[in-house]
């Protein structure tokens, strides 16, 4: 069973075929044989164009263009204007890219010049052809392109709305997961510090000569277990952390002296120097100081065991400076103590959130230092991190909007530019047409009434004058009159009138302000027709 969209598309194609075939079929009702032949050829070809219009819209557009050029090189016949408009619109609506259509239009425009010159023997037919092509094909095609871009914008909006709705449904779950990750990060910071101190104490007891071999082995196992527990904790927390995780903002209740004393009791030599009032600190600064000091002391115990660590906390006006420097390491790090390598990155983020700066690196003496500077002013603003890039949805919507604005501009500007180009093109065409439509006076005198038109073609110019001059007498009934210039850029013209493909009369038309003098081959004296 056929789907509803499939049936609707076939009904649409059938209606399109009936509409585009209506003008040639209507013309075929007339008694002239040419219109009957036109309908007999055009109706099946237009049916083929309708069949091709969905998959190959540009090929479908080429069918009425070819039919229109076959009937009239100027494309001025109205039999296929309806087909040109509709297939031009459908080509713009259904084509994904515009470049093939532009090449097609350019090819038709370029081919129109030799076609008008060879078939019509009149260069003025080319601007008429270009203007017809612009109005019947170019404008509908631009309108179809604009409608396509507008539909894409609407579709993009609906996709973004659907994506936003689905993302909102997951907001609660993501918030819970993020909060769990923050809690896990705090567990890593605090428990990792404690486990590291346990491993350091166990390492110091393992080397105590007062213990026997069994006790030392048990303490060694305790040290290795603490190191393994730290490694497992780091791996688990590393999986739970997210890229946009923010550190907790609740300050620790443990001050610097308590933290230093706890580390010192584990066997690490730590000295603390305070300068200025460093007790009453803002919550964010106090949290950052505690976190930097905790991580720096933990790293010193891990990577430089047995060395002295110097802590300096200085308040200078509205700036609090913290430096943690350890002496050069004399022994290798204790075995079994793991390092995640991301502690300093976390410290930099914590200090940034407090509005400060962090600097880490080796000292000239061979040790390692961690230096932080934190502002003490109320409401410290975090330093700007890497600029947030627009999301894919925002970029997609902005791109669609730019495309629609550009297509709307093209719909207005391109026809005006083409029209201006056609008007400018008339200047050289006027000069060329005037130059190649000059009939020599001697040849004019040699033309005799009654000569066959076919025999006269070799003696006539390649092109005719652009229409009759001002004040020319009306064309006699049943005759076909053409005009030739007497010389380049001259207002005078030769008029040759044919009846039944034979020269019926010839005359010289000279327009003036009040009259037109006509010298006719039918009489011996000039005939003067006064203009009222």
C-alpha distance (Angstrom), angle and dihedral (degrees) to the residues before:
residue distance angle dihedral
X1 . . .
X2 3.81 . .
X3 3.79 118.3 .
X4 3.81 121.6 -113.7
X5 3.84 94.1 -114.5
X6 3.80 89.4 51.5
X7 3.80 92.6 52.7
X8 3.79 91.7 46.3
X9 3.79 91.9 51.7
X10 3.80 90.9 51.1
X11 3.80 91.3 48.8
X12 3.79 89.0 49.9
X13 3.81 91.5 51.2
X14 3.79 90.9 48.4
X15 3.80 91.3 51.1
X16 3.81 90.5 47.3
X17 3.78 91.1 52.7
X18 3.82 92.2 49.9
X19 3.81 92.0 49.4
X20 3.82 96.5 49.0
X21 3.81 91.8 44.3
X22 3.81 94.1 50.8
X23 3.87 97.6 84.2
X24 3.85 97.5 49.9
X25 3.81 92.0 41.8
X26 3.81 90.2 50.1
X27 3.80 90.3 50.1
X28 3.81 90.1 50.0
X29 3.79 90.1 63.8
X30 3.81 88.3 70.5
X31 3.82 116.1 92.8
X32 3.84 94.5 -114.0
X33 3.78 114.4 107.9
X34 3.77 95.6 -143.0
X35 3.82 93.4 65.9
X36 3.79 90.7 49.2
X37 3.77 91.2 52.6
X38 3.81 90.1 45.7
X39 3.79 91.6 55.0
X40 3.81 92.4 44.3
X41 3.81 90.6 55.6
X42 3.80 99.7 33.0
X43 3.82 101.1 49.0
X44 3.84 97.0 61.3
X45 3.81 91.8 40.1
X46 3.78 90.4 52.3
X47 3.80 88.3 49.9
X48 3.79 88.3 54.8
X49 3.81 89.2 49.6
X50 3.82 90.8 53.2
X51 3.80 90.1 50.8
X52 3.81 90.5 51.4
X53 3.80 96.9 42.0
X54 3.82 97.2 89.1
X55 3.78 99.4 47.1
X56 3.81 101.1 25.3
X57 3.83 106.6 21.5
X58 3.80 94.0 166.7
X59 3.81 91.8 54.4
X60 3.80 88.7 49.7
X61 3.81 89.7 52.8
X62 3.80 90.9 51.3
X63 3.84 91.0 62.5
X64 3.85 98.7 65.5
X65 3.83 89.7 37.9
X66 3.80 90.0 56.7
X67 3.80 92.6 44.4
X68 3.80 91.7 49.9
X69 3.82 92.6 48.6
X70 3.80 90.3 48.8
X71 3.81 92.3 56.5
X72 3.81 95.9 40.3
X73 3.79 129.6 4.3
X74 3.81 88.3 -147.9
X75 3.84 90.5 54.7
X76 3.80 87.2 -132.6
X77 3.80 95.2 132.4
X78 3.83 109.7 109.2
X79 3.82 94.6 -149.3
X80 3.81 93.4 93.8
X81 3.81 102.1 26.5
X82 3.80 90.8 101.2
X83 3.80 91.1 52.0
X84 3.82 91.4 47.0
X85 3.80 92.4 51.8
X86 3.80 95.9 46.2
X87 3.80 97.8 42.1
X88 3.82 90.1 43.8
X89 3.80 90.4 54.5
X90 3.81 92.6 45.7
X91 3.82 91.0 49.4
X92 3.80 90.7 54.9
X93 3.81 91.7 43.8
X94 3.79 97.0 47.8
X95 3.81 104.6 34.5
X96 3.80 115.7 95.0
X97 3.82 94.6 -154.8
X98 3.79 131.1 34.4
X99 3.80 100.4 -149.3
X100 3.86 98.2 84.9
X101 3.81 90.9 50.7
X102 3.81 91.8 49.5
X103 3.80 90.4 51.8
X104 3.80 89.3 49.1
X105 3.81 92.9 51.4
X106 3.80 90.9 46.9
X107 3.83 91.2 50.7
X108 3.81 92.3 50.6
X109 3.81 91.5 47.6
X110 3.81 93.4 48.8
X111 3.82 92.7 45.5
X112 3.80 90.0 51.1
X113 3.82 93.9 70.0
X114 3.83 97.9 61.7
X115 3.80 90.0 36.9
X116 3.81 92.2 57.4
X117 3.80 91.8 42.1
X118 3.82 95.1 50.6
X119 3.79 101.1 35.0
X120 3.80 105.1 30.9
X121 3.80 97.8 25.0
X122 3.78 85.2 -142.5
X123 3.80 124.3 106.0
X124 3.79 91.5 -162.0
X125 3.78 88.6 72.9
X126 3.82 89.6 71.3
X127 3.85 97.3 65.8
X128 3.80 88.3 46.0
X129 3.79 89.5 52.1
X130 3.82 92.0 48.7
X131 3.79 91.8 48.7
X132 3.80 91.3 49.2
X133 3.80 90.7 48.2
X134 3.81 90.2 50.4
X135 3.79 95.2 49.7
X136 3.80 100.1 39.6
X137 3.82 100.4 35.0
X138 3.81 111.9 10.9
X139 3.79 99.2 53.0
X140 3.84 95.3 44.3
X141 3.80 89.7 47.4
X142 3.82 91.7 52.6
X143 3.79 89.8 47.6
X144 3.80 90.0 51.8
X145 3.81 91.0 49.6
X146 3.79 90.3 51.2
X147 3.79 91.8 49.5
X148 3.81 90.2 50.2
X149 3.80 92.0 52.0
X150 3.80 91.0 46.4
X151 3.81 91.0 51.3
X152 3.80 89.6 49.5
X153 3.81 89.7 52.0
X154 3.81 91.2 50.7
X155 3.80 90.7 47.0
X156 3.79 90.6 49.4
X157 3.79 90.1 51.6
X158 3.79 92.4 52.1
X159 3.81 91.5 47.2
X160 3.79 90.8 51.0
X161 3.81 90.9 47.9
X162 3.80 90.8 51.6
X163 3.78 91.0 46.6
X164 3.81 90.8 49.8
X165 3.79 91.8 50.0
X166 3.78 91.7 51.3
X167 3.79 91.0 47.1
X168 3.80 91.8 50.6
X169 3.78 89.6 55.0
X170 3.80 88.9 58.6
X171 3.82 96.6 45.6
X172 3.80 94.6 93.7
X173 3.80 93.4 49.4
X174 3.78 92.5 47.7
X175 3.80 91.5 48.6
X176 3.80 91.3 53.3
X177 3.79 92.5 47.2
X178 3.81 91.4 47.7
X179 3.78 92.1 50.6
X180 3.80 90.5 50.3
X181 3.80 88.9 50.9
X182 3.80 90.5 52.8
X183 3.79 90.6 50.8
X184 3.79 89.7 47.9
X185 3.80 90.0 50.8
X186 3.79 91.2 53.6
X187 3.79 89.6 48.7
X188 3.79 89.7 52.8
X189 3.79 92.5 48.9
X190 3.79 95.2 49.2
X191 3.81 102.6 31.9
X192 3.80 92.3 40.9
X193 3.78 89.5 55.1
X194 3.80 92.5 49.0
X195 3.81 93.9 45.7
X196 3.80 90.3 50.3
X197 3.80 90.7 53.0
X198 3.81 89.5 48.6
X199 3.80 89.8 52.8
X200 3.81 90.9 48.2
X201 3.83 92.1 50.6
X202 3.77 91.3 46.5
X203 3.78 90.5 50.2
X204 3.78 91.1 52.4
X205 3.87 92.0 48.8
X206 3.79 90.8 47.4
X207 3.82 89.1 63.6
X208 3.82 94.4 47.1
X209 3.86 106.7 119.6
X210 3.83 91.6 -153.4
X211 3.80 91.1 71.9
X212 3.76 122.4 81.7
X213 3.80 124.4 -124.5
X214 3.81 94.5 -94.3
X215 3.80 93.1 52.8
X216 3.78 92.0 45.8
X217 3.81 90.7 51.0
X218 3.80 91.0 50.2
X219 3.78 91.5 49.5
X220 3.83 89.4 47.5
X221 3.78 89.3 54.3
X222 3.82 88.9 49.6
X223 3.80 90.6 51.8
X224 3.81 92.3 48.8
X225 3.81 91.0 47.2
X226 3.81 90.8 51.9
X227 3.81 90.5 49.5
X228 3.80 92.1 47.6
X229 3.80 90.4 48.2
X230 3.82 89.6 52.0
X231 3.81 90.7 50.7
X232 3.80 93.1 48.9
X233 3.79 90.8 46.9
X234 3.80 90.6 51.2
X235 3.82 92.6 49.8
X236 3.81 93.6 48.1
X237 3.79 94.3 46.3
X238 3.80 90.6 45.0
X239 3.79 89.5 59.2
X240 3.81 92.1 48.6
X241 3.82 96.1 48.2
X242 3.82 118.0 96.6
X243 3.79 129.6 -150.5
X244 3.79 94.1 -115.4
X245 3.80 95.3 41.9
X246 3.79 114.1 141.4
X247 3.80 120.7 -151.0
X248 3.79 118.2 -112.3
X249 3.76 114.4 -90.9
X250 3.82 99.4 -149.6
X251 3.84 108.3 107.5
X252 3.74 119.5 -127.8
X253 3.79 117.4 -108.6
X254 3.81 91.1 -137.2
X255 3.82 113.1 94.2
X256 3.80 127.3 -150.4
X257 3.82 95.1 -95.0
X258 3.80 92.8 52.5
X259 3.78 92.3 47.7
X260 3.82 92.8 48.1
X261 3.79 91.2 46.8
X262 3.80 92.1 51.1
X263 3.81 91.2 50.8
X264 3.80 91.4 45.0
X265 3.83 90.4 53.0
X266 3.80 89.1 58.3
X267 3.82 90.8 63.4
X268 3.82 101.5 -93.2
X269 3.81 116.1 129.5
X270 3.80 106.2 -126.9
X271 3.80 128.9 169.4
X272 3.80 122.2 -166.3
X273 3.80 123.8 -157.2
X274 3.79 121.9 -172.7
X275 3.80 125.9 -168.8
X276 3.78 119.9 -177.1
X277 3.79 130.0 -8.2
X278 3.81 103.9 -34.0
X279 3.82 98.8 155.2
X280 3.78 105.3 78.9
X281 3.82 102.0 58.5
X282 3.82 130.6 160.5
X283 3.82 112.9 -99.0
X284 3.82 95.3 -108.7
X285 3.80 92.6 46.1
X286 3.81 92.3 46.7
X287 3.80 90.8 51.2
X288 3.80 91.8 47.8
X289 3.83 92.2 48.8
X290 3.79 91.7 50.2
X291 3.81 92.6 46.4
X292 3.82 94.9 47.4
X293 3.78 93.0 45.7
X294 3.81 92.6 47.1
X295 3.82 94.1 49.1
X296 3.81 94.2 43.0
X297 3.81 93.2 50.7
X298 3.80 90.9 45.8
X299 3.81 91.4 51.9
X300 3.80 91.0 47.7
X301 3.81 90.8 52.7
X302 3.83 90.5 47.3
X303 3.77 102.6 44.6
X304 3.83 103.9 23.9
X305 3.83 106.9 34.1
X306 3.77 115.7 -178.0
X307 3.81 95.2 21.3
X308 3.78 126.2 118.6
X309 3.79 118.6 -107.5
X310 3.81 122.4 -151.4
X311 3.79 119.5 -155.8
X312 3.80 119.4 -167.6
X313 3.79 122.8 -174.5
X314 3.82 114.0 -175.6
X315 3.79 131.1 175.0
X316 3.80 114.4 -156.2
X317 3.77 109.7 177.9
X318 3.81 108.1 -66.7
X319 3.82 94.1 -8.6
X320 3.80 126.7 83.3
X321 3.79 116.1 -158.6
X322 3.82 123.6 -160.1
X323 3.79 123.5 -176.0
X324 3.80 127.8 177.4
X325 3.82 113.6 -171.5
X326 3.78 127.2 174.6
X327 3.80 126.6 -163.0
X328 3.80 120.6 -111.1
X329 3.82 111.8 -70.8
X330 3.82 115.4 -110.2
X331 3.82 97.8 -176.0
X332 3.80 134.2 41.5
X333 3.81 120.0 -96.4
X334 3.77 115.7 -83.4
X335 3.83 112.8 -89.8
X336 3.79 117.1 -110.4
X337 3.81 95.2 28.8
X338 3.82 107.6 121.0
X339 3.80 127.4 -150.4
X340 3.79 122.4 -155.1
X341 3.80 95.0 -164.0
X342 3.81 92.5 -140.2
X343 3.81 100.5 87.5
X344 3.80 94.7 95.2
X345 3.80 90.9 49.0
X346 3.80 89.3 54.4
X347 3.81 90.3 47.9
X348 3.80 91.4 53.1
X349 3.83 90.2 51.8
X350 3.80 92.0 48.0
X351 3.81 92.5 50.1
X352 3.82 91.3 44.9
X353 3.80 91.3 54.9
X354 3.81 87.9 54.6
X355 3.83 90.6 52.4
X356 3.80 95.3 -108.8
X357 3.78 139.9 113.2
X358 3.80 132.1 -115.9
X359 3.79 128.7 -152.7
X360 3.80 125.4 -174.2
X361 3.78 133.6 175.1
X362 3.77 147.7 104.7
X363 3.81 122.3 -51.5
X364 3.83 123.4 -128.9
X365 3.83 88.2 -109.4
X366 3.80 92.0 58.2
X367 3.77 99.9 -100.0
X368 3.78 129.8 110.8
X369 3.80 130.0 -108.0
X370 3.77 137.2 -164.3
X371 3.81 113.7 -163.6
X372 3.81 124.6 -177.0
X373 3.81 129.6 -179.4
X374 3.79 116.5 -163.5
X375 3.83 129.8 -176.4
X376 3.80 115.9 -124.4
X377 3.82 96.6 -160.1
X378 3.78 115.9 118.4
X379 3.78 116.9 -95.5
X380 3.79 96.7 16.6
X381 3.76 111.6 -160.0
X382 3.82 116.9 -131.8
X383 3.77 115.1 -114.8
X384 3.77 113.7 -100.9
X385 3.77 111.4 -94.8
X386 3.76 124.9 -157.3
X387 3.78 109.9 -42.3
X388 3.77 112.4 -95.2
X389 3.77 110.3 -112.5
X390 3.79 119.1 -137.2
X391 3.77 113.9 -97.0
X392 3.78 122.1 -109.1
X393 3.80 90.0 -106.7
X394 3.79 92.9 54.4
X395 3.80 92.1 46.7
X396 3.81 91.6 48.1
X397 3.80 93.2 50.0
X398 3.82 92.7 45.7
X399 3.81 90.3 50.1
X400 3.81 91.8 51.0
X401 3.81 91.0 49.4
X402 3.80 91.8 50.5
X403 3.79 90.1 50.3
X404 3.82 92.1 51.7
X405 3.82 92.6 47.7
X406 3.79 91.2 47.8
X407 3.81 92.0 47.8
X408 3.80 91.3 49.6
X409 3.80 90.1 50.5
X410 3.79 91.0 49.0
X411 3.81 90.9 49.9
X412 3.80 89.1 60.1
X413 3.81 102.9 31.2
X414 3.81 101.6 41.1
X415 3.84 96.8 58.6
X416 3.81 90.5 46.5
X417 3.81 91.0 49.2
X418 3.81 92.2 48.0
X419 3.79 91.0 47.7
X420 3.80 90.4 50.5
X421 3.80 89.0 49.2
X422 3.79 91.1 52.1
X423 3.81 90.7 50.7
X424 3.79 91.1 49.7
X425 3.79 89.4 46.8
X426 3.79 89.9 59.7
X427 3.81 91.1 67.7
X428 3.83 97.5 66.1
X429 3.80 90.8 34.5
X430 3.79 89.5 55.3
X431 3.79 91.3 52.4
X432 3.82 94.2 44.8
X433 3.80 92.9 45.0
X434 3.79 91.1 49.2
X435 3.81 91.3 49.8
X436 3.80 96.6 47.6
X437 3.83 96.1 42.7
X438 3.82 97.5 61.9
X439 3.84 113.5 123.2
X440 3.79 114.8 -154.1
X441 3.84 113.4 -120.4
X442 3.81 93.5 -130.1
X443 3.79 91.4 53.0
X444 3.77 90.4 47.3
X445 3.79 90.1 54.3
X446 3.83 90.1 49.8
X447 3.82 92.4 57.8
X448 3.80 111.4 100.4
X449 3.76 129.2 -160.8
X450 3.79 107.6 -104.6
X451 3.82 96.2 34.1
X452 3.80 114.4 138.4
X453 3.77 114.5 -106.7
X454 3.77 93.0 -132.6
X455 3.79 92.0 55.6
X456 3.80 91.1 50.9
X457 3.83 97.3 54.4
X458 3.80 94.0 86.9
X459 3.83 90.5 55.3
X460 3.82 96.2 46.3
X461 3.85 126.8 81.3
X462 3.78 119.9 -96.9
X463 3.82 92.8 -112.9
X464 3.78 135.2 36.0
X465 3.77 128.2 -133.7
X466 3.78 117.2 -86.0
X467 3.78 97.6 -97.5
X468 3.78 129.1 -52.2
X469 3.83 118.8 -43.0
X470 3.77 121.8 -111.1
X471 3.78 112.9 -73.1
X472 3.80 95.8 18.9
X473 3.83 113.7 154.8
X474 3.79 116.4 -105.9
X475 3.79 117.3 -88.7
X476 3.79 111.6 -95.8
X477 3.77 115.2 -111.0
X478 3.78 113.7 -90.6
X479 3.82 93.8 14.6
X480 3.80 134.3 106.4
X481 3.81 114.7 -142.5
X482 3.81 127.9 -162.6
X483 3.79 128.1 -175.1
X484 3.83 132.4 -142.8
X485 3.80 129.9 -171.1
X486 3.79 118.6 -108.9
X487 3.83 88.9 -146.4
X488 3.81 138.3 -16.1
X489 3.81 114.7 -60.8
X490 3.80 91.3 0.3
X491 3.79 124.9 144.9
X492 3.82 91.4 -147.4
X493 3.78 119.1 90.5
X494 3.78 141.8 -173.3
X495 3.78 114.4 -126.6
X496 3.79 120.9 -153.7
X497 3.79 117.7 -174.5
X498 3.81 121.2 -165.5
X499 3.76 130.8 -162.1
X500 3.78 120.8 -174.1
X501 3.83 89.4 -6.8
X502 3.81 92.7 -57.8
X503 3.79 129.9 106.5
X504 3.80 106.7 -98.1
X505 3.80 99.2 174.2
X506 3.76 143.4 -11.5
X507 3.79 129.6 -156.9
X508 3.79 145.3 166.2
X509 3.78 114.3 -121.2
X510 3.82 116.3 -155.7
X511 3.79 114.0 178.6
X512 3.81 118.3 -153.8
X513 3.78 136.7 167.6
X514 3.80 95.6 -85.4
X515 3.79 108.7 9.9
X516 3.77 148.6 24.7
X517 3.81 119.4 -133.8
X518 3.78 114.8 -151.6
X519 3.76 123.2 -172.0
X520 3.74 106.7 -161.2
X521 3.76 128.7 -163.5
X522 3.80 88.9 -139.9
X523 3.81 94.4 68.3
X524 3.78 135.2 39.2
X525 3.82 95.6 -134.0
X526 3.85 129.1 57.7
X527 3.76 117.5 -97.4
X528 3.78 118.7 -138.5
X529 3.80 121.3 -156.8
X530 3.79 114.1 -168.6
X531 3.78 119.2 -146.2
X532 3.76 117.3 -131.5
